[in-house]
Amino acid sequence: MGVLDDKRQELEKYEFMMGVPRGRLAVAMDVLTDALIMVGQHGVYCQSARQPGKPAMDIQVVMKGITDAKELISSVMEEIRKQKQSAAAAGL
């Protein structure tokens, strides 16, 4: 079973509201957010020996990667929205 089957209800909801590309990106953002939460919770228990109060370095790297991916997806969603608005304004 693939992600399209696993997330069918969420995909249908977001694709209806935002269109297929932005809807799928929105679901990807949700998946990344869930992963970020889980990694963050793990980071509470796996503290860095060198930097007390901070997660272990590998957890910091994973959290940064997920956060960066979310930022990129968000920028793509915004660009698609702008293109759609421009096309609507131009009467296309």
C-alpha positions as CSV (number, residue, x, y, z in Angstrom):
1,M,0.0,0.0,0.0
2,G,1.5,3.3,-1.0
3,V,1.1,6.8,0.4
4,L,-1.7,7.6,-2.0
5,D,-3.7,4.8,-0.5
6,D,-2.6,5.4,3.1
7,K,-3.5,9.1,2.9
8,R,-6.5,8.9,0.6
9,Q,-9.0,10.8,2.8
10,E,-6.5,13.6,3.6
11,L,-5.6,13.8,-0.1
12,E,-9.2,14.0,-1.2
13,K,-9.9,16.8,1.3
14,Y,-6.9,18.9,0.4
15,E,-7.0,18.3,-3.3
16,F,-10.7,19.4,-3.3
17,M,-9.8,22.6,-1.4
18,M,-6.5,23.5,-3.1
19,G,-6.3,21.5,-6.3
20,V,-4.2,18.4,-6.9
21,P,-0.7,19.8,-6.8
22,R,-1.1,22.1,-3.8
23,G,-3.3,19.5,-2.0
24,R,-0.6,16.8,-2.3
25,L,2.0,19.2,-1.1
26,A,-0.2,20.1,1.9
27,V,-0.5,16.4,2.8
28,A,3.3,16.1,2.5
29,M,3.6,19.1,4.9
30,D,1.4,17.2,7.3
31,V,3.5,14.1,7.1
32,L,6.7,16.1,7.6
33,T,5.1,17.9,10.6
34,D,4.2,14.6,12.2
35,A,7.8,13.4,11.6
36,L,9.2,16.6,13.1
37,I,7.1,16.2,16.2
38,M,8.2,12.6,16.7
39,V,11.9,13.5,16.2
40,G,11.5,16.4,18.5
41,Q,10.0,14.2,21.2
42,H,12.9,11.8,20.8
43,G,15.3,14.7,21.1
44,V,14.0,15.4,24.6
45,Y,15.4,12.0,25.7
46,C,18.6,12.0,23.7
47,Q,20.5,15.0,24.9
48,S,23.8,16.1,23.6
49,A,26.7,15.4,25.9
50,R,28.5,18.5,24.5
51,Q,25.6,20.9,24.6
52,P,23.4,20.2,27.6
53,G,19.7,21.0,27.0
54,K,20.0,20.4,23.2
55,P,19.2,17.3,21.3
56,A,22.0,15.0,20.1
57,M,23.7,16.2,17.0
58,D,22.1,13.6,14.7
59,I,18.6,14.6,15.9
60,Q,19.5,18.3,15.3
61,V,20.5,17.4,11.7
62,V,17.3,15.4,11.0
63,M,15.2,18.2,12.5
64,K,16.9,20.8,10.3
65,G,16.4,18.6,7.2
66,I,12.7,18.2,7.9
67,T,12.3,21.9,8.6
68,D,14.1,22.8,5.4
69,A,12.0,20.4,3.4
70,K,8.8,22.0,4.9
71,E,10.1,25.4,3.9
72,L,10.8,24.3,0.3
73,I,7.3,22.8,0.0
74,S,5.7,25.9,1.5
75,S,7.6,28.0,-1.1
76,V,6.3,25.8,-3.9
77,M,2.8,26.0,-2.7
78,E,3.0,29.8,-2.5
79,E,4.4,29.9,-6.1
80,I,1.6,27.7,-7.4
81,R,-0.9,30.0,-5.7
82,K,0.6,33.1,-7.2
83,Q,0.6,31.5,-10.7
84,K,-3.0,30.5,-10.3
85,Q,-3.9,34.1,-9.2
86,S,-2.0,35.6,-12.1
87,A,-3.7,33.3,-14.6
88,A,-7.1,34.2,-13.1
89,A,-6.3,37.9,-13.3
90,A,-5.2,37.5,-16.9
91,G,-8.5,35.8,-17.7
92,L,-7.0,32.4,-18.5
